[in-house]
Amino acid sequence: MGNRAKFLFTLVSVIVLFSVCMFACDNCDDKKSAEQYDTDKFVNCTESEQAFVDYIKKIDELEKLSESYKKDNKAQLRVANYIRSVRYDDGNWNIAAGAVDTEFASYVKNTKPELEVLRTTEEITINDNVKIDLIHLWVAIACMLYTNNDMAYATLTGWGGDTCQFAAAYKASTAETDEEIAPIIESYFGWADFYADVDAVNIYAHYKTVSNHRITSAMVRYYLMVFDHGEENSNAMKTRKILYLSNAFGLIQSENEPISAERKAQLIEFMYQSIKQNGFLIIWGYGNGLSVMDDVEFIKYGIEHAVLDRILL
């Protein structure tokens, strides 16, 4: 991780201890941690910001419930798997993220049934215009927690899986021009899904470095950094993507430094090799008309135009 990323992590850690509120809200008790703020004290919040604050508080409650349910080192994995369990519920996801603790699900239902809504809250909006696919975010986090940061699983649940789905559809289509291919990209790379992929990797990186081993703390610190009243291309959003390049691919990129054509080509090749070496994606390709080894042009087109064009905006 580059010095800039380390500096940002340190800065956010300090801010979260002394900030008068979370997520640009004023007049909060600065002696409390960000997770402990009473929502009644949040003023000057937009409706979507308040909804996000409420969501984080529910995550905090669920994590505490998981910690009290069983004293082990799987409290955060239980949380992630609990949330993803309704939408991502087949055996393949259990292989990638670990089995869902059904007894814990019953414990939640009997202890705090109001938290069950976390399993069906599909999307939430940040900045009044940026949506995140929350369930997708949590299944990606679950895979990283389960494998202790095996990026093969993050690739599978994130950009790599989407790229292969796109490549298979592109190969099977009659599309030839960029204009004809664009609708295929949109069908597999919605912005809510994209930000879920980005945020999952970055939140996990925070969890491993500055969260005191709590996933809620990692989310608070991370979103405190990226939460901004600006547009999608604000400095906060750029920082979000720069952190992702570092955390996911080890690419250290300055906020004001345009990526060179040579560096972009190297990154495309690196990402293609990540897919090529991913056993899950190879097997998926065989079953869906895509050869990870041979259909290079379709895969690299997706990497460049569907993944990198968004990250490097």
Phi and psi restraints in degrees (value plus and minus 20) as a CYANA .aco file:
   2 GLY   PHI     -93.5   -53.5
   2 GLY   PSI     146.5   186.5
   3 ASN   PHI     -81.9   -41.9
   3 ASN   PSI     -55.3   -15.3
   4 ARG   PHI     -84.7   -44.7
   4 ARG   PSI     -64.3   -24.3
   5 ALA   PHI     -82.8   -42.8
   5 ALA   PSI     -62.3   -22.3
   6 LYS   PHI     -82.2   -42.2
   6 LYS   PSI     -60.5   -20.5
   7 PHE   PHI     -82.5   -42.5
   7 PHE   PSI     -61.8   -21.8
   8 LEU   PHI     -84.5   -44.5
   8 LEU   PSI     -61.5   -21.5
   9 PHE   PHI     -82.4   -42.4
   9 PHE   PSI     -63.9   -23.9
  10 THR   PHI     -84.1   -44.1
  10 THR   PSI     -63.4   -23.4
  11 LEU   PHI     -81.2   -41.2
  11 LEU   PSI     -63.7   -23.7
  12 VAL   PHI     -85.1   -45.1
  12 VAL   PSI     -58.2   -18.2
  13 SER   PHI     -80.3   -40.3
  13 SER   PSI     -60.9   -20.9
  14 VAL   PHI     -89.6   -49.6
  14 VAL   PSI     -64.5   -24.5
  15 ILE   PHI     -79.5   -39.5
  15 ILE   PSI     -61.2   -21.2
  16 VAL   PHI     -86.4   -46.4
  16 VAL   PSI     -44.3    -4.3
  17 LEU   PHI     -99.6   -59.6
  17 LEU   PSI     -49.8    -9.8
  18 PHE   PHI    -135.3   -95.3
  18 PHE   PSI     -24.2    15.8
  19 SER   PHI     -82.7   -42.7
  19 SER   PSI     122.1   162.1
  20 VAL   PHI     -97.2   -57.2
  20 VAL   PSI     -27.3    12.7
  21 CYS   PHI    -187.3  -147.3
  21 CYS   PSI     157.1   197.1
  22 MET   PHI    -127.0   -87.0
  22 MET   PSI     119.4   159.4
  23 PHE   PHI      40.3    80.3
  23 PHE   PSI      28.7    68.7
  24 ALA   PHI      47.1    87.1
  24 ALA   PSI       3.3    43.3
  25 CYS   PHI    -121.1   -81.1
  25 CYS   PSI     124.1   164.1
  26 ASP   PHI    -122.2   -82.2
  26 ASP   PSI     147.7   187.7
  27 ASN   PHI      42.1    82.1
  27 ASN   PSI      23.2    63.2
  28 CYS   PHI    -124.0   -84.0
  28 CYS   PSI     142.2   182.2
  29 ASP   PHI     -95.6   -55.6
  29 ASP   PSI      90.2   130.2
  30 ASP   PHI     -98.1   -58.1
  30 ASP   PSI     -17.4    22.6
  31 LYS   PHI    -108.1   -68.1
  31 LYS   PSI     -27.2    12.8
  32 LYS   PHI    -119.3   -79.3
  32 LYS   PSI     134.3   174.3
  33 SER   PHI     -93.0   -53.0
  33 SER   PSI     141.6   181.6
  34 ALA   PHI     -80.1   -40.1
  34 ALA   PSI     -54.0   -14.0
  35 GLU   PHI     -88.9   -48.9
  35 GLU   PSI     -41.0    -1.0
  36 GLN   PHI    -113.0   -73.0
  36 GLN   PSI     -26.3    13.7
  37 TYR   PHI     -82.3   -42.3
  37 TYR   PSI     116.0   156.0
  38 ASP   PHI     -95.8   -55.8
  38 ASP   PSI     111.0   151.0
  39 THR   PHI     -82.3   -42.3
  39 THR   PSI     -42.9    -2.9
  40 ASP   PHI     -84.3   -44.3
  40 ASP   PSI     -40.7    -0.7
  41 LYS   PHI    -108.7   -68.7
  41 LYS   PSI     -23.8    16.2
  42 PHE   PHI    -104.7   -64.7
  42 PHE   PSI      94.8   134.8
  43 VAL   PHI    -139.1   -99.1
  43 VAL   PSI     143.2   183.2
  44 ASN   PHI      42.8    82.8
  44 ASN   PSI       2.0    42.0
  45 CYS   PHI    -112.2   -72.2
  45 CYS   PSI     122.5   162.5
  46 THR   PHI     -94.6   -54.6
  46 THR   PSI     148.2   188.2
  47 GLU   PHI     -81.7   -41.7
  47 GLU   PSI     -61.9   -21.9
  48 SER   PHI     -88.9   -48.9
  48 SER   PSI     -56.2   -16.2
  49 GLU   PHI     -84.6   -44.6
  49 GLU   PSI     -62.1   -22.1
  50 GLN   PHI     -84.3   -44.3
  50 GLN   PSI     -59.3   -19.3
  51 ALA   PHI     -81.9   -41.9
  51 ALA   PSI     -57.5   -17.5
  52 PHE   PHI     -90.9   -50.9
  52 PHE   PSI     -60.3   -20.3
  53 VAL   PHI     -78.9   -38.9
  53 VAL   PSI     -64.2   -24.2
  54 ASP   PHI     -83.4   -43.4
  54 ASP   PSI     -57.5   -17.5
  55 TYR   PHI     -84.2   -44.2
  55 TYR   PSI     -65.6   -25.6
  56 ILE   PHI     -79.9   -39.9
  56 ILE   PSI     -59.7   -19.7
  57 LYS   PHI     -83.5   -43.5
  57 LYS   PSI     -57.0   -17.0
  58 LYS   PHI     -87.1   -47.1
  58 LYS   PSI     -59.6   -19.6
  59 ILE   PHI     -80.8   -40.8
  59 ILE   PSI     -61.3   -21.3
  60 ASP   PHI     -81.0   -41.0
  60 ASP   PSI     -63.8   -23.8
  61 GLU   PHI     -82.9   -42.9
  61 GLU   PSI     -62.4   -22.4
  62 LEU   PHI     -85.5   -45.5
  62 LEU   PSI     -60.4   -20.4
  63 GLU   PHI     -85.1   -45.1
  63 GLU   PSI     -62.1   -22.1
  64 LYS   PHI     -83.3   -43.3
  64 LYS   PSI     -57.1   -17.1
  65 LEU   PHI     -85.2   -45.2
  65 LEU   PSI     -60.0   -20.0
  66 SER   PHI     -86.1   -46.1
  66 SER   PSI     -58.2   -18.2
  67 GLU   PHI     -86.0   -46.0
  67 GLU   PSI     -55.6   -15.6
  68 SER   PHI    -101.4   -61.4
  68 SER   PSI     -44.0    -4.0
  69 TYR   PHI     -85.4   -45.4
  69 TYR   PSI     -63.7   -23.7
  70 LYS   PHI    -173.1  -133.1
  70 LYS   PSI     111.1   151.1
  71 LYS   PHI    -105.5   -65.5
  71 LYS   PSI      66.8   106.8
  72 ASP   PHI    -166.8  -126.8
  72 ASP   PSI    -189.3  -149.3
  73 ASN   PHI    -121.1   -81.1
  73 ASN   PSI       1.8    41.8
  74 LYS   PHI    -135.7   -95.7
  74 LYS   PSI      -3.8    36.2
  75 ALA   PHI     -79.8   -39.8
  75 ALA   PSI     -63.7   -23.7
  76 GLN   PHI     -92.3   -52.3
  76 GLN   PSI     -57.1   -17.1
  77 LEU   PHI     -84.5   -44.5
  77 LEU   PSI     -58.7   -18.7
  78 ARG   PHI     -80.2   -40.2
  78 ARG   PSI     -61.5   -21.5
  79 VAL   PHI     -81.1   -41.1
  79 VAL   PSI     -70.9   -30.9
  80 ALA   PHI     -82.6   -42.6
  80 ALA   PSI     -63.8   -23.8
  81 ASN   PHI     -91.0   -51.0
  81 ASN   PSI     -52.7   -12.7
  82 TYR   PHI     -81.2   -41.2
  82 TYR   PSI     -65.8   -25.8
  83 ILE   PHI     -89.3   -49.3
  83 ILE   PSI     -58.8   -18.8
  84 ARG   PHI    -100.5   -60.5
  84 ARG   PSI     -28.9    11.1
  85 SER   PHI     -86.2   -46.2
  85 SER   PSI     -47.1    -7.1
  86 VAL   PHI     -97.5   -57.5
  86 VAL   PSI     -64.6   -24.6
  87 ARG   PHI    -107.5   -67.5
  87 ARG   PSI     -58.3   -18.3
  88 TYR   PHI    -130.0   -90.0
  88 TYR   PSI      65.4   105.4
  89 ASP   PHI    -145.1  -105.1
  89 ASP   PSI      -7.7    32.3
  90 ASP   PHI    -115.1   -75.1
  90 ASP   PSI     157.2   197.2
  91 GLY   PHI     -83.7   -43.7
  91 GLY   PSI     -51.4   -11.4
  92 ASN   PHI     -82.2   -42.2
  92 ASN   PSI     -60.0   -20.0
  93 TRP   PHI     -91.2   -51.2
  93 TRP   PSI     -50.2   -10.2
  94 ASN   PHI     -87.2   -47.2
  94 ASN   PSI     -52.2   -12.2
  95 ILE   PHI     -88.4   -48.4
  95 ILE   PSI     -61.3   -21.3
  96 ALA   PHI     -99.1   -59.1
  96 ALA   PSI     -53.0   -13.0
  97 ALA   PHI    -140.4  -100.4
  97 ALA   PSI     -22.2    17.8
  98 GLY   PHI      71.1   111.1
  98 GLY   PSI     137.2   177.2
  99 ALA   PHI     -90.3   -50.3
  99 ALA   PSI     125.5   165.5
 100 VAL   PHI     -93.4   -53.4
 100 VAL   PSI     115.4   155.4
 101 ASP   PHI    -101.5   -61.5
 101 ASP   PSI      76.1   116.1
 102 THR   PHI     -88.1   -48.1
 102 THR   PSI     -49.4    -9.4
 103 GLU   PHI     -88.0   -48.0
 103 GLU   PSI     -55.8   -15.8
 104 PHE   PHI     -85.9   -45.9
 104 PHE   PSI     -58.9   -18.9
 105 ALA   PHI     -79.7   -39.7
 105 ALA   PSI     -60.9   -20.9
 106 SER   PHI     -87.3   -47.3
 106 SER   PSI     -57.0   -17.0
 107 TYR   PHI     -82.5   -42.5
 107 TYR   PSI     -63.1   -23.1
 108 VAL   PHI     -82.3   -42.3
 108 VAL   PSI     -65.9   -25.9
 109 LYS   PHI     -80.3   -40.3
 109 LYS   PSI     -59.0   -19.0
 110 ASN   PHI    -102.3   -62.3
 110 ASN   PSI     -48.0    -8.0
 111 THR   PHI    -114.1   -74.1
 111 THR   PSI     -70.2   -30.2
 112 LYS   PHI    -160.1  -120.1
 112 LYS   PSI      55.7    95.7
 113 PRO   PHI     -81.4   -41.4
 113 PRO   PSI     -40.2    -0.2
 114 GLU   PHI     -85.9   -45.9
 114 GLU   PSI     -37.5     2.5
 115 LEU   PHI    -102.7   -62.7
 115 LEU   PSI     -30.5     9.5
 116 GLU   PHI     -82.2   -42.2
 116 GLU   PSI     -40.8    -0.8
 117 VAL   PHI     -82.2   -42.2
 117 VAL   PSI     -42.6    -2.6
 118 LEU   PHI     -81.9   -41.9
 118 LEU   PSI     -46.3    -6.3
 119 ARG   PHI    -100.4   -60.4
 119 ARG   PSI     -32.4     7.6
 120 THR   PHI    -142.3  -102.3
 120 THR   PSI     -18.2    21.8
 121 THR   PHI    -101.2   -61.2
 121 THR   PSI      80.9   120.9
 122 GLU   PHI     -96.7   -56.7
 122 GLU   PSI     -66.4   -26.4
 123 GLU   PHI    -156.6  -116.6
 123 GLU   PSI     135.4   175.4
 124 ILE   PHI    -164.6  -124.6
 124 ILE   PSI     134.7   174.7
 125 THR   PHI    -128.7   -88.7
 125 THR   PSI     115.8   155.8
 126 ILE   PHI    -137.5   -97.5
 126 ILE   PSI     127.9   167.9
 127 ASN   PHI      44.9    84.9
 127 ASN   PSI      -4.3    35.7
 128 ASP   PHI      48.1    88.1
 128 ASP   PSI     -25.6    14.4
 129 ASN   PHI    -164.1  -124.1
 129 ASN   PSI     -21.4    18.6
 130 VAL   PHI    -134.5   -94.5
 130 VAL   PSI      94.4   134.4
 131 LYS   PHI    -115.8   -75.8
 131 LYS   PSI     130.0   170.0
 132 ILE   PHI    -145.2  -105.2
 132 ILE   PSI     113.3   153.3
 133 ASP   PHI    -100.6   -60.6
 133 ASP   PSI      79.6   119.6
 134 LEU   PHI     -87.7   -47.7
 134 LEU   PSI     -60.8   -20.8
 135 ILE   PHI     -86.1   -46.1
 135 ILE   PSI     -59.0   -19.0
 136 HIS   PHI     -83.8   -43.8
 136 HIS   PSI     -59.9   -19.9
 137 LEU   PHI     -77.2   -37.2
 137 LEU   PSI     -64.7   -24.7
 138 TRP   PHI     -95.1   -55.1
 138 TRP   PSI     -52.3   -12.3
 139 VAL   PHI     -90.1   -50.1
 139 VAL   PSI     -54.0   -14.0
 140 ALA   PHI     -86.9   -46.9
 140 ALA   PSI     -63.3   -23.3
 141 ILE   PHI     -82.0   -42.0
 141 ILE   PSI     -61.2   -21.2
 142 ALA   PHI     -79.6   -39.6
 142 ALA   PSI     -62.3   -22.3
 143 CYS   PHI     -83.0   -43.0
 143 CYS   PSI     -60.7   -20.7
 144 MET   PHI     -91.0   -51.0
 144 MET   PSI     -58.7   -18.7
 145 LEU   PHI     -84.6   -44.6
 145 LEU   PSI     -61.7   -21.7
 146 TYR   PHI     -85.8   -45.8
 146 TYR   PSI     -58.0   -18.0
 147 THR   PHI    -121.9   -81.9
 147 THR   PSI     -15.1    24.9
 148 ASN   PHI      36.7    76.7
 148 ASN   PSI      34.9    74.9
 149 ASN   PHI      55.1    95.1
 149 ASN   PSI      17.5    57.5
 150 ASP   PHI    -101.8   -61.8
 150 ASP   PSI      86.7   126.7
 151 MET   PHI     -87.5   -47.5
 151 MET   PSI     -32.5     7.5
 152 ALA   PHI     -81.5   -41.5
 152 ALA   PSI     -58.6   -18.6
 153 TYR   PHI     -95.8   -55.8
 153 TYR   PSI     -56.9   -16.9
 154 ALA   PHI     -84.5   -44.5
 154 ALA   PSI     -57.4   -17.4
 155 THR   PHI     -83.5   -43.5
 155 THR   PSI     -62.7   -22.7
 156 LEU   PHI     -81.2   -41.2
 156 LEU   PSI     -68.5   -28.5
 157 THR   PHI    -102.1   -62.1
 157 THR   PSI     -35.8     4.2
 158 GLY   PHI    -129.3   -89.3
 158 GLY   PSI    -146.8  -106.8
 159 TRP   PHI     -82.0   -42.0
 159 TRP   PSI     -54.3   -14.3
 160 GLY   PHI     -86.8   -46.8
 160 GLY   PSI     -65.1   -25.1
 161 GLY   PHI     -83.7   -43.7
 161 GLY   PSI     -63.6   -23.6
 162 ASP   PHI     -82.9   -42.9
 162 ASP   PSI     -60.5   -20.5
 163 THR   PHI     -82.5   -42.5
 163 THR   PSI     -62.5   -22.5
 164 CYS   PHI     -88.4   -48.4
 164 CYS   PSI     -57.9   -17.9
 165 GLN   PHI     -82.0   -42.0
 165 GLN   PSI     -64.4   -24.4
 166 PHE   PHI     -81.4   -41.4
 166 PHE   PSI     -67.4   -27.4
 167 ALA   PHI     -80.4   -40.4
 167 ALA   PSI     -60.1   -20.1
 168 ALA   PHI     -84.3   -44.3
 168 ALA   PSI     -62.3   -22.3
 169 ALA   PHI     -88.1   -48.1
 169 ALA   PSI     -60.9   -20.9
 170 TYR   PHI     -82.1   -42.1
 170 TYR   PSI     -64.9   -24.9
 171 LYS   PHI     -81.7   -41.7
 171 LYS   PSI     -58.5   -18.5
 172 ALA   PHI    -100.2   -60.2
 172 ALA   PSI     -31.1     8.9
 173 SER   PHI    -110.1   -70.1
 173 SER   PSI     156.0   196.0
 174 THR   PHI    -122.3   -82.3
 174 THR   PSI     -11.2    28.8
 175 ALA   PHI     -85.1   -45.1
 175 ALA   PSI     117.1   157.1
 176 GLU   PHI    -146.5  -106.5
 176 GLU   PSI     -61.4   -21.4
 177 THR   PHI    -108.4   -68.4
 177 THR   PSI     142.6   182.6
 178 ASP   PHI     -79.2   -39.2
 178 ASP   PSI     -56.6   -16.6
 179 GLU   PHI     -85.4   -45.4
 179 GLU   PSI     -57.1   -17.1
 180 GLU   PHI     -95.3   -55.3
 180 GLU   PSI     -48.4    -8.4
 181 ILE   PHI    -101.1   -61.1
 181 ILE   PSI     -46.9    -6.9
 182 ALA   PHI     -72.4   -32.4
 182 ALA   PSI     -65.3   -25.3
 183 PRO   PHI     -82.0   -42.0
 183 PRO   PSI     -50.6   -10.6
 184 ILE   PHI     -88.3   -48.3
 184 ILE   PSI     -61.5   -21.5
 185 ILE   PHI     -78.5   -38.5
 185 ILE   PSI     -67.0   -27.0
 186 GLU   PHI     -82.5   -42.5
 186 GLU   PSI     -52.2   -12.2
 187 SER   PHI     -91.8   -51.8
 187 SER   PSI     -41.0    -1.0
 188 TYR   PHI    -133.8   -93.8
 188 TYR   PSI     -32.0     8.0
 189 PHE   PHI    -149.8  -109.8
 189 PHE   PSI      39.8    79.8
 190 GLY   PHI     -84.7   -44.7
 190 GLY   PSI     132.8   172.8
 191 TRP   PHI     -84.5   -44.5
 191 TRP   PSI     -55.5   -15.5
 192 ALA   PHI     -83.8   -43.8
 192 ALA   PSI     -58.2   -18.2
 193 ASP   PHI     -88.3   -48.3
 193 ASP   PSI     -63.0   -23.0
 194 PHE   PHI     -78.7   -38.7
 194 PHE   PSI     -69.0   -29.0
 195 TYR   PHI     -88.2   -48.2
 195 TYR   PSI     -48.8    -8.8
 196 ALA   PHI     -83.7   -43.7
 196 ALA   PSI     -63.0   -23.0
 197 ASP   PHI     -81.6   -41.6
 197 ASP   PSI     -68.1   -28.1
 198 VAL   PHI     -81.7   -41.7
 198 VAL   PSI     -69.8   -29.8
 199 ASP   PHI     -88.5   -48.5
 199 ASP   PSI     -55.0   -15.0
 200 ALA   PHI     -80.1   -40.1
 200 ALA   PSI     -66.0   -26.0
 201 VAL   PHI     -85.2   -45.2
 201 VAL   PSI     -62.9   -22.9
 202 ASN   PHI     -90.2   -50.2
 202 ASN   PSI     -58.8   -18.8
 203 ILE   PHI     -84.4   -44.4
 203 ILE   PSI     -61.5   -21.5
 204 TYR   PHI     -82.8   -42.8
 204 TYR   PSI     -59.6   -19.6
 205 ALA   PHI     -82.1   -42.1
 205 ALA   PSI     -60.8   -20.8
 206 HIS   PHI     -83.7   -43.7
 206 HIS   PSI     -62.0   -22.0
 207 TYR   PHI     -78.5   -38.5
 207 TYR   PSI     -58.5   -18.5
 208 LYS   PHI     -98.1   -58.1
 208 LYS   PSI     -35.7     4.3
 209 THR   PHI    -137.0   -97.0
 209 THR   PSI     -66.0   -26.0
 210 VAL   PHI    -152.1  -112.1
 210 VAL   PSI      -1.3    38.7
 211 SER   PHI    -122.0   -82.0
 211 SER   PSI     -20.8    19.2
 212 ASN   PHI      37.1    77.1
 212 ASN   PSI      12.7    52.7
 213 HIS   PHI      45.1    85.1
 213 HIS   PSI       9.5    49.5
 214 ARG   PHI    -143.4  -103.4
 214 ARG   PSI     110.4   150.4
 215 ILE   PHI     -90.5   -50.5
 215 ILE   PSI     -52.0   -12.0
 216 THR   PHI     -83.4   -43.4
 216 THR   PSI     -63.6   -23.6
 217 SER   PHI     -81.3   -41.3
 217 SER   PSI     -60.2   -20.2
 218 ALA   PHI     -82.1   -42.1
 218 ALA   PSI     -62.2   -22.2
 219 MET   PHI     -85.1   -45.1
 219 MET   PSI     -62.7   -22.7
 220 VAL   PHI     -82.1   -42.1
 220 VAL   PSI     -69.0   -29.0
 221 ARG   PHI     -83.2   -43.2
 221 ARG   PSI     -62.0   -22.0
 222 TYR   PHI     -87.4   -47.4
 222 TYR   PSI     -69.7   -29.7
 223 TYR   PHI     -93.5   -53.5
 223 TYR   PSI     -44.3    -4.3
 224 LEU   PHI     -82.0   -42.0
 224 LEU   PSI     -53.9   -13.9
 225 MET   PHI     -94.2   -54.2
 225 MET   PSI     -62.0   -22.0
 226 VAL   PHI    -112.9   -72.9
 226 VAL   PSI     -33.1     6.9
 227 PHE   PHI     -89.9   -49.9
 227 PHE   PSI     105.0   145.0
 228 ASP   PHI    -175.5  -135.5
 228 ASP   PSI     127.4   167.4
 229 HIS   PHI    -103.3   -63.3
 229 HIS   PSI     -16.0    24.0
 230 GLY   PHI    -104.0   -64.0
 230 GLY   PSI    -189.8  -149.8
 231 GLU   PHI    -104.2   -64.2
 231 GLU   PSI     159.2   199.2
 232 GLU   PHI     -78.1   -38.1
 232 GLU   PSI     -53.6   -13.6
 233 ASN   PHI    -114.8   -74.8
 233 ASN   PSI       4.1    44.1
 234 SER   PHI     -86.4   -46.4
 234 SER   PSI     148.1   188.1
 235 ASN   PHI     -79.2   -39.2
 235 ASN   PSI     -54.1   -14.1
 236 ALA   PHI     -82.6   -42.6
 236 ALA   PSI     -62.4   -22.4
 237 MET   PHI     -87.8   -47.8
 237 MET   PSI     -57.8   -17.8
 238 LYS   PHI     -83.3   -43.3
 238 LYS   PSI     -63.1   -23.1
 239 THR   PHI     -80.8   -40.8
 239 THR   PSI     -60.1   -20.1
 240 ARG   PHI     -76.5   -36.5
 240 ARG   PSI     -66.2   -26.2
 241 LYS   PHI     -94.3   -54.3
 241 LYS   PSI     -56.0   -16.0
 242 ILE   PHI     -83.6   -43.6
 242 ILE   PSI     -61.4   -21.4
 243 LEU   PHI     -82.0   -42.0
 243 LEU   PSI     -59.1   -19.1
 244 TYR   PHI     -83.9   -43.9
 244 TYR   PSI     -63.7   -23.7
 245 LEU   PHI     -77.7   -37.7
 245 LEU   PSI     -59.9   -19.9
 246 SER   PHI     -91.7   -51.7
 246 SER   PSI     -68.5   -28.5
 247 ASN   PHI     -91.3   -51.3
 247 ASN   PSI     -56.0   -16.0
 248 ALA   PHI    -109.2   -69.2
 248 ALA   PSI     -55.2   -15.2
 249 PHE   PHI    -146.2  -106.2
 249 PHE   PSI     -22.3    17.7
 250 GLY   PHI      50.0    90.0
 250 GLY   PSI       0.5    40.5
 251 LEU   PHI    -113.9   -73.9
 251 LEU   PSI      95.2   135.2
 252 ILE   PHI    -109.4   -69.4
 252 ILE   PSI      94.7   134.7
 253 GLN   PHI    -147.4  -107.4
 253 GLN   PSI     107.2   147.2
 254 SER   PHI     -90.7   -50.7
 254 SER   PSI     126.0   166.0
 255 GLU   PHI     -79.5   -39.5
 255 GLU   PSI     -54.3   -14.3
 256 ASN   PHI    -124.3   -84.3
 256 ASN   PSI     -10.5    29.5
 257 GLU   PHI    -120.5   -80.5
 257 GLU   PSI      93.3   133.3
 258 PRO   PHI     -87.8   -47.8
 258 PRO   PSI     119.2   159.2
 259 ILE   PHI     -95.3   -55.3
 259 ILE   PSI     115.2   155.2
 260 SER   PHI     -96.8   -56.8
 260 SER   PSI     139.2   179.2
 261 ALA   PHI     -81.5   -41.5
 261 ALA   PSI     -57.9   -17.9
 262 GLU   PHI     -85.6   -45.6
 262 GLU   PSI     -62.3   -22.3
 263 ARG   PHI     -88.5   -48.5
 263 ARG   PSI     -57.7   -17.7
 264 LYS   PHI     -82.9   -42.9
 264 LYS   PSI     -62.7   -22.7
 265 ALA   PHI     -82.1   -42.1
 265 ALA   PSI     -59.0   -19.0
 266 GLN   PHI     -85.1   -45.1
 266 GLN   PSI     -59.6   -19.6
 267 LEU   PHI     -88.3   -48.3
 267 LEU   PSI     -60.0   -20.0
 268 ILE   PHI     -79.3   -39.3
 268 ILE   PSI     -65.1   -25.1
 269 GLU   PHI     -84.9   -44.9
 269 GLU   PSI     -61.8   -21.8
 270 PHE   PHI     -80.7   -40.7
 270 PHE   PSI     -64.1   -24.1
 271 MET   PHI     -88.5   -48.5
 271 MET   PSI     -58.3   -18.3
 272 TYR   PHI     -82.2   -42.2
 272 TYR   PSI     -63.3   -23.3
 273 GLN   PHI     -82.2   -42.2
 273 GLN   PSI     -53.9   -13.9
 274 SER   PHI     -82.4   -42.4
 274 SER   PSI     -60.9   -20.9
 275 ILE   PHI     -89.7   -49.7
 275 ILE   PSI     -63.7   -23.7
 276 LYS   PHI     -81.1   -41.1
 276 LYS   PSI     -49.4    -9.4
 277 GLN   PHI    -116.0   -76.0
 277 GLN   PSI     -15.9    24.1
 278 ASN   PHI    -114.4   -74.4
 278 ASN   PSI      87.7   127.7
 279 GLY   PHI     -78.4   -38.4
 279 GLY   PSI     -57.9   -17.9
 280 PHE   PHI     -81.3   -41.3
 280 PHE   PSI     -64.6   -24.6
 281 LEU   PHI     -92.6   -52.6
 281 LEU   PSI     -52.5   -12.5
 282 ILE   PHI     -82.2   -42.2
 282 ILE   PSI     -67.4   -27.4
 283 ILE   PHI     -84.3   -44.3
 283 ILE   PSI     -62.9   -22.9
 284 TRP   PHI     -80.0   -40.0
 284 TRP   PSI     -62.5   -22.5
 285 GLY   PHI     -80.0   -40.0
 285 GLY   PSI     -64.6   -24.6
 286 TYR   PHI     -76.9   -36.9
 286 TYR   PSI     -57.0   -17.0
 287 GLY   PHI    -103.0   -63.0
 287 GLY   PSI     -27.0    13.0
 288 ASN   PHI    -149.7  -109.7
 288 ASN   PSI       3.9    43.9
 289 GLY   PHI      55.1    95.1
 289 GLY   PSI       2.3    42.3
 290 LEU   PHI    -145.1  -105.1
 290 LEU   PSI     105.5   145.5
 291 SER   PHI    -118.8   -78.8
 291 SER   PSI      92.1   132.1
 292 VAL   PHI     -80.1   -40.1
 292 VAL   PSI     -49.8    -9.8
 293 MET   PHI     -99.6   -59.6
 293 MET   PSI     -56.9   -16.9
 294 ASP   PHI    -122.7   -82.7
 294 ASP   PSI     -51.8   -11.8
 295 ASP   PHI    -107.7   -67.7
 295 ASP   PSI      31.8    71.8
 296 VAL   PHI     -83.8   -43.8
 296 VAL   PSI     -61.8   -21.8
 297 GLU   PHI     -82.6   -42.6
 297 GLU   PSI     -58.0   -18.0
 298 PHE   PHI     -90.0   -50.0
 298 PHE   PSI     -61.4   -21.4
 299 ILE   PHI     -88.0   -48.0
 299 ILE   PSI     -66.2   -26.2
 300 LYS   PHI     -87.8   -47.8
 300 LYS   PSI     -51.2   -11.2
 301 TYR   PHI     -82.1   -42.1
 301 TYR   PSI     -64.2   -24.2
 302 GLY   PHI     -83.8   -43.8
 302 GLY   PSI     -62.8   -22.8
 303 ILE   PHI     -79.0   -39.0
 303 ILE   PSI     -66.6   -26.6
 304 GLU   PHI     -92.5   -52.5
 304 GLU   PSI     -69.7   -29.7
 305 HIS   PHI    -112.8   -72.8
 305 HIS   PSI     -44.1    -4.1
 306 ALA   PHI    -119.2   -79.2
 306 ALA   PSI     -56.6   -16.6
 307 VAL   PHI    -116.2   -76.2
 307 VAL   PSI     -82.0   -42.0
 308 LEU   PHI     -87.7   -47.7
 308 LEU   PSI     -56.1   -16.1
 309 ASP   PHI     -80.5   -40.5
 309 ASP   PSI     -46.7    -6.7
 310 ARG   PHI    -104.4   -64.4
 310 ARG   PSI     -62.1   -22.1
 311 ILE   PHI     -85.0   -45.0
 311 ILE   PSI     -57.5   -17.5
 312 LEU   PHI    -113.5   -73.5
 312 LEU   PSI      -7.4    32.6
